[in-house]
C-alpha cells in the first residue's frame, strides 16, 4: 500500500498541476495548476481534463483507496454523446478513456462529483504542502467558483460592459488568416459546415490577461450555485457565450465541465476545519433558491431555441 500511495502522490502533484517544466512547489507562488486573480485567490488555468479526472478516479479512488464501487460511480456518463449529430460512436467509445482525448475537458459528470473532486484535490495538495517547508502559502482550498468569481476570472482585467467576452476581439489573425478566438458557434463561419463545432483541448483558446484558457466557449463551466453554468460552449452561438450570460443544467451533459478556484492561507489546514467548511457550504446551498432554467443552453437531448 505504501508503494501505491507514494506513486499516487507523485501522480496527484503532476496532475494538480505541477508540470515537468515547473519549479518545485516550495519555490512557486501559485497553487498547482492555477493563475492569480487577486491576493489569496486563484483559478485553474484550464478546464479540468479527462487525464486529471482519471488520475483522481483511477489513480486514487481505485488505486489507493481500492473503492471499486465509488470508482464505477465516478466514471463519466458516456451516454451524453449519443445526442451528437455525427461521429457519435467515436466519442461514446473513446472520449473518456482514449489517449487522443486526454487533454480535453471532462464532461458527463454531476455537480456533486465536481465538488467531491475539489475536496479531494484540496486534501492531497495540503498533505503535500505540510511536508514542503518554504512555500509561500501553507494551505489551499480548491472549490467551484461562485458566479461572481467566475466572471472576474473571465473578464481578463477588462471592462465587461465594453468587452463582454473578456478579450478585445472575437476573431484573431494568424499568418494573414482570420481565426476564431473562442470555441463557440460563429454564424459567419459555421452555417455552411456543421462539422466545425466540436469540443476542443483545454488549451484551445488564446489565454486572457489572467492567463486562463477557454473561459468563453469549449464547454460551459459549473459554478458554486448549483444548476448554473457560465461561459457557453462549442455549439452555442457566440452571442449567448458572453460573460454575463447564465445557462442552466439539470445533470451530466456533453457541453458541461468545470474548473476549480483556489483560496490560499498561511495557516495549515486541519481535518476539522475542512469538515466545518464542507458543512458551511452545504448549508449555504440549502438556503439558495431553486435553480432557474435560462434560455440559450440546450439540455441533453433538447433543441436549442
C-alpha positions in Angstrom: 0.0 0.0 0.0 2.8 2.4 0.8 4.3 1.9 -2.6 1.0 2.7 -4.3 0.4 5.7 -2.0 3.8 7.2 -2.9 3.4 6.7 -6.6 -0.1 8.2 -6.4 1.1 11.3 -4.5 3.5 11.9 -7.4 0.7 11.4 -9.8 -1.5 13.8 -7.9 1.1 16.5 -7.8 1.8 16.2 -11.5 -1.9 16.5 -12.2 -2.7 19.2 -9.8 -0.9 20.6 -11.8 2.8 20.9 -11.5 4.1 20.2 -14.9 7.6 18.9 -15.5 9.0 22.2 -16.6 7.7 24.0 -13.4 9.8 24.7 -10.3 9.3 22.7 -7.1 6.2 23.7 -5.1 8.3 25.3 -2.4 9.7 27.8 -4.9 6.5 28.9 -6.7 3.9 31.4 -5.5 0.7 30.0 -7.0 -1.2 26.8 -6.2 -0.7 23.9 -8.7 -2.5 24.5 -12.0 -3.7 28.0 -11.3 -3.3 31.6 -12.2 -3.7 34.5 -9.8 -6.8 36.7 -9.8 -6.0 38.7 -6.7 -4.3 38.3 -3.3 -5.1 34.9 -2.0 -7.4 33.9 -4.8 -6.5 31.8 -7.9 -8.3 29.9 -10.6 -7.4 26.9 -12.8 -5.5 27.9 -15.9 -7.5 25.3 -17.8 -10.7 23.3 -17.6 -10.3 20.0 -15.6 -9.2 17.5 -18.2 -10.0 13.8 -18.8 -6.5 13.0 -17.8 -6.9 14.8 -14.5 -10.2 13.1 -13.8 -8.7 9.7 -14.3 -5.8 10.5 -12.0 -8.4 11.2 -9.4 -10.7 8.3 -10.1 -8.3 5.6 -11.2 -5.2 6.7 -9.6 -6.6 7.5 -6.1 -10.2 6.2 -5.6 -9.3 2.9 -7.2 -5.5 2.7 -6.9 -5.1 4.0 -3.3 -8.5 3.6 -1.6 -9.4 0.5 -3.5 -13.0 1.7 -3.6 -14.3 -0.2 -6.7 -17.9 0.9 -6.1 -17.1 4.6 -5.9 -14.8 4.3 -8.9 -17.6 2.9 -11.1 -20.0 5.7 -9.9 -17.4 8.3 -10.8 -16.9 7.2 -14.4 -18.2 9.9 -16.7 -21.5 9.2 -18.4 -20.5 8.3 -22.0 -24.2 8.3 -23.0 -24.2 12.1 -23.1 -22.5 11.8 -26.6 -25.5 10.0 -28.2 -27.0 13.4 -29.0 -24.1 14.1 -31.3 -25.2 14.5 -35.0 -22.1 12.9 -36.4 -19.2 10.7 -35.3 -21.1 9.9 -32.0 -19.7 6.3 -31.7 -16.1 7.6 -31.6 -17.0 9.9 -28.7 -19.1 7.4 -26.8 -16.3 4.7 -27.0 -13.2 6.8 -26.7 -13.8 10.3 -25.2 -13.5 9.2 -21.5 -10.7 6.7 -21.9 -8.9 7.2 -25.2 -5.4 8.8 -25.2 -6.4 11.1 -28.0 -8.8 12.9 -25.6 -6.5 13.1 -22.6 -6.2 16.9 -22.9 -9.9 17.5 -23.4 -12.3 18.7 -20.7 -14.0 16.1 -18.6 -17.8 16.1 -19.3 -20.6 13.7 -18.4 -20.2 14.3 -14.6 -22.5 15.7 -12.0 -22.3 18.8 -9.8 -21.7 16.6 -6.7 -18.9 14.7 -8.4 -17.2 18.0 -9.3 -17.5 19.2 -5.7 -16.0 15.9 -4.4 -13.1 16.3 -6.9 -12.4 19.8 -5.5 -12.4 18.4 -1.9 -10.1 15.5 -2.8 -7.7 17.9 -4.6 -7.7 20.2 -1.5 -6.7 17.3 0.8 -4.0 15.9 -1.5 -2.3 19.3 -2.1 -2.5 20.2 1.6 -0.9 16.9 2.5 2.0 17.8 0.2 2.2 21.4 1.5 2.6 20.2 5.1 5.7 18.3 4.0 7.1 21.2 1.9 8.7 23.9 4.1 9.3 27.3 2.4 6.2 27.5 0.2 4.6 31.0 0.0 1.3 29.6 1.5 0.6 26.8 4.0 -2.8 25.5 2.8 -5.2 25.7 0.0 -8.9 25.2 -0.6 -10.0 24.2 -4.1 -13.7 24.5 -4.8 -16.1 25.6 -7.6 -16.0 29.3 -8.2 -19.0 31.5 -7.4 -20.7 33.1 -10.3 -19.1 36.4 -9.3 -15.6 34.9 -9.0 -16.0 33.2 -12.4 -17.0 36.4 -14.0 -13.9 38.1 -12.5 -11.7 35.4 -14.0 -13.4 35.6 -17.4 -13.2 39.4 -17.6 -9.4 39.2 -18.3 -8.9 42.5 -16.4 -11.2 44.3 -18.9 -14.4 46.2 -18.5 -17.1 43.6 -19.4 -19.6 46.3 -20.4 -17.2 47.2 -23.3 -15.6 43.8 -23.8 -18.3 41.2 -23.0 -16.1 38.2 -23.8 -13.1 39.3 -21.7 -11.0 39.7 -24.9 -10.7 42.7 -27.2 -11.6 40.7 -30.3 -13.7 37.7 -31.2 -11.5 37.0 -34.2 -7.7 36.9 -34.5 -5.4 37.0 -37.4 -2.7 34.3 -37.7 -0.3 34.3 -40.6 -2.7 36.6 -42.5 -5.8 34.4 -42.0 -8.7 35.1 -39.6 -9.4 32.5 -36.9 -12.0 32.3 -34.1 -10.8 33.5 -30.7 -13.3 31.2 -28.9 -14.6 27.7 -29.5 -18.2 28.8 -30.0 -20.7 28.8 -32.9 -19.8 31.6 -35.3 -22.7 32.2 -37.7 -20.5 33.6 -40.4 -18.1 30.6 -40.3 -20.2 27.6 -39.2 -23.5 27.9 -41.0 -22.2 26.0 -44.0 -20.2 23.4 -42.2 -21.7 21.6 -39.2 -18.5 19.7 -38.5 -16.7 22.8 -37.3 -18.4 22.7 -33.9 -16.6 20.1 -31.8 -15.2 20.1 -28.3 -11.5 21.2 -28.2 -8.5 20.7 -25.9 -8.4 22.5 -22.6 -5.7 24.9 -24.0 -7.6 25.5 -27.3 -8.0 29.3 -26.9 -5.7 32.2 -26.5 -5.4 32.8 -22.7 -6.9 36.0 -21.4 -5.0 38.6 -19.4 -5.1 36.5 -16.2 -3.6 33.6 -18.2 -6.8 31.4 -18.2 -7.8 29.4 -21.3 -11.3 28.8 -22.6 -13.2 30.9 -20.1 -15.5 31.5 -23.1 -16.7 28.6 -25.1 -15.4 25.0 -25.5 -17.5 23.6 -22.5 -19.8 25.5 -20.2 -18.5 25.5 -16.6 -20.3 24.7 -13.4 -20.2 27.3 -10.7 -20.9 27.0 -7.0 -24.5 28.0 -7.5 -26.0 24.5 -8.3 -27.7 24.3 -11.7 -25.9 27.3 -13.1 -23.2 27.3 -15.7 -21.2 30.0 -17.4 -19.2 30.7 -20.5 -21.2 29.0 -23.2 -20.0 26.0 -25.2 -18.8 24.8 -28.6 -22.3 24.5 -30.1 -23.8 27.7 -28.6 -24.0 30.8 -30.7 -21.3 33.4 -29.8 -23.9 35.9 -28.7 -25.0 33.5 -25.9 -21.5 33.0 -24.7 -20.9 36.4 -23.2 -19.6 36.6 -19.6 -22.9 37.9 -18.1 -25.0 35.1 -19.8 -26.3 32.5 -17.5 -27.1 28.9 -18.5 -28.9 26.2 -16.6 -28.4 22.4 -16.5 -30.2 19.5 -14.8 -27.5 16.8 -14.9 -24.5 15.5 -16.9 -24.1 16.9 -20.4 -21.6 16.7 -23.2 -21.5 20.5 -23.1 -20.7 20.8 -19.4 -17.4 20.7 -17.5 -15.8 22.7 -14.7 -12.6 24.3 -13.3 -11.6 24.9 -9.7 -11.0 28.2 -7.9 -8.4 28.1 -5.1 -8.0 30.1 -1.9 -4.7 30.1 -0.1 -3.9 30.6 3.6 -0.9 31.0 5.8 -2.4 28.6 8.3 -2.0 24.8 8.0 -5.3 23.1 7.3 -6.9 20.6 9.6 -9.5 17.9 9.1 -11.8 19.6 11.5 -11.5 22.9 9.5 -12.2 21.0 6.3 -15.3 19.4 7.8 -16.6 22.7 9.0 -16.0 24.3 5.6 -18.0 21.5 3.9 -20.9 21.9 6.4 -21.0 25.7 5.8 -21.0 25.1 2.0 -23.9 22.6 2.2 -25.9 25.0 4.5 -25.4 27.9 2.1 -26.7 25.8 -0.8 -29.8 24.8 1.1 -30.7 28.4 1.5 -30.4 29.1 -2.2 -33.5 29.5 -4.4 -34.1 26.6 -6.8 -32.0 27.0 -9.9 -33.8 28.6 -12.9 -33.7 27.5 -16.5 -32.2 30.1 -18.7 -32.7 30.5 -22.4 -29.7 29.8 -24.5 -28.4 26.4 -23.2 -29.7 23.2 -24.7 -30.2 20.4 -22.2 -29.1 16.8 -23.2 -31.5 15.7 -25.9 -33.1 19.1 -26.3 -33.1 21.5 -29.2 -31.6 25.0 -28.8 -34.1 27.7 -29.0 
